[in-house]
Amino acid sequence: LPLTSEWQLGALVSYEWVAPGGGAFAVTGNYSWRSEYFFTEFNTDDARQDSFGRLDLGLSWTAPSERWSVSAIGRNLTDETTIGSLSVVSPLLGSVRVAALDPPRHFMVRLGYQFR
């Protein structure tokens, strides 16, 4: 079947605690792994994604009032180059393939405020 790995594995770890001066911290980690898969039903090498693993991490702080929060997030920390989607223009061998790659390793900082 297209887009179907024989094996997939995932693990999510999350830990939250209240700081002594107030506010709360949270740490999360997410790891996923997939064995190879194909984008078409023909299982040809030109429409194949190799197996890969991906790691995402996050750290957040919420103020004692629970109105303000700050988060630091890292995505695809393993910096895997993976194909997110692939289309075969024509079923003929050697025809054009149109692909889009998933984002590389990247980092974000998020500032939040809750209006009440």
Disulfide bonds with the S-S distance in Angstrom:
none
